[in-house]
Amino acid sequence: MEEKTKAPFWKTALIYGAIVGFVGILVGVIFYVMDMTAENWTNWVSMLISLIILVYCLVTYRKDHLGGYASFGQIYKMTLVIGIIATVLGLLYFYILVTLDPEVLEKMKIVAEQRILDNPRIPEGYLDTALERVEKSMQIGRMMVMQLIFGPVMYAIIGLVLAAFIKKNNPADKIA
């Protein structure tokens, strides 16, 4: 009977997490240089690029480190670890950015407030409350805590979908 070799999980997860994280940072820097950090659509573009890189990393992990076959659990676990690493790197970037340029946070606050004021579905009497909530939520500490929670949760959800599509069961496992 063949002995299965153990795939280098942690080293690979750290490398792929760093790749996904640094690509996200690079995209963020490009949008910052173009003065588009506060634009809403830039978040969607960043997420799409990160998703493409994540899929590439997971498929490469399956092919190069798992012999072309991977279970749902192996892909899902790798996605979670990559997501946590990418989230932490993104948080470090955001903290450094806001520390070096506090105006970024102010621009984001202005865009959020403008969206509330332009929304005709928000009742007039609720505007002050909504604007107060924006003020509270746009504090660096609160934003970082929320992203530290939201990032891994999003990767957990994305991981469920990606693992279902990227997994590839070994036909030899069915015979044995």
GINOR-V450624 format. One record per residue. N is the residue number from 1. RES is the residue in one letter. D_CENTER is the distance of its C-alpha to the mean C-alpha in whole Angstrom. Layout:
((N RES D_CENTER) (N RES D_CENTER))
This chain:
((1 M 41) (2 E 38) (3 E 36) (4 K 32) (5 T 30) (6 K 27) (7 A 24) (8 P 23) (9 F 20) (10 W 19) (11 K 20) (12 T 18) (13 A 15) (14 L 15) (15 I 15) (16 Y 13) (17 G 10) (18 A 12) (19 I 12) (20 V 8) (21 G 8) (22 F 11) (23 V 11) (24 G 8) (25 I 11) (26 L 13) (27 V 12) (28 G 12) (29 V 16) (30 I 17) (31 F 16) (32 Y 18) (33 V 21) (34 M 21) (35 D 21) (36 M 19) (37 T 16) (38 A 17) (39 E 17) (40 N 15) (41 W 15) (42 T 13) (43 N 10) (44 W 11) (45 V 12) (46 S 9) (47 M 7) (48 L 10) (49 I 10) (50 S 7) (51 L 8) (52 I 11) (53 I 11) (54 L 9) (55 V 12) (56 Y 15) (57 C 14) (58 L 15) (59 V 18) (60 T 19) (61 Y 19) (62 R 21) (63 K 23) (64 D 24) (65 H 23) (66 L 24) (67 G 27) (68 G 26) (69 Y 25) (70 A 23) (71 S 23) (72 F 20) (73 G 20) (74 Q 19) (75 I 16) (76 Y 15) (77 K 15) (78 M 14) (79 T 10) (80 L 10) (81 V 11) (82 I 9) (83 G 6) (84 I 8) (85 I 9) (86 A 6) (87 T 6) (88 V 10) (89 L 10) (90 G 8) (91 L 10) (92 L 13) (93 Y 13) (94 F 13) (95 Y 16) (96 I 18) (97 L 17) (98 V 19) (99 T 21) (100 L 23) (101 D 22) (102 P 23) (103 E 24) (104 V 20) (105 L 20) (106 E 23) (107 K 22) (108 M 19) (109 K 21) (110 I 24) (111 V 22) (112 A 21) (113 E 25) (114 Q 26) (115 R 24) (116 I 25) (117 L 29) (118 D 29) (119 N 28) (120 P 31) (121 R 30) (122 I 30) (123 P 33) (124 E 35) (125 G 36) (126 Y 32) (127 L 31) (128 D 32) (129 T 30) (130 A 27) (131 L 27) (132 E 27) (133 R 24) (134 V 22) (135 E 24) (136 K 23) (137 S 20) (138 M 19) (139 Q 20) (140 I 18) (141 G 18) (142 R 18) (143 M 14) (144 M 13) (145 V 14) (146 M 13) (147 Q 9) (148 L 10) (149 I 11) (150 F 9) (151 G 5) (152 P 7) (153 V 9) (154 M 7) (155 Y 6) (156 A 10) (157 I 11) (158 I 9) (159 G 11) (160 L 14) (161 V 15) (162 L 14) (163 A 16) (164 A 19) (165 F 19) (166 I 18) (167 K 21) (168 K 24) (169 N 27) (170 N 30) (171 P 33) (172 A 35) (173 D 33) (174 K 35) (175 I 38) (176 A 38))
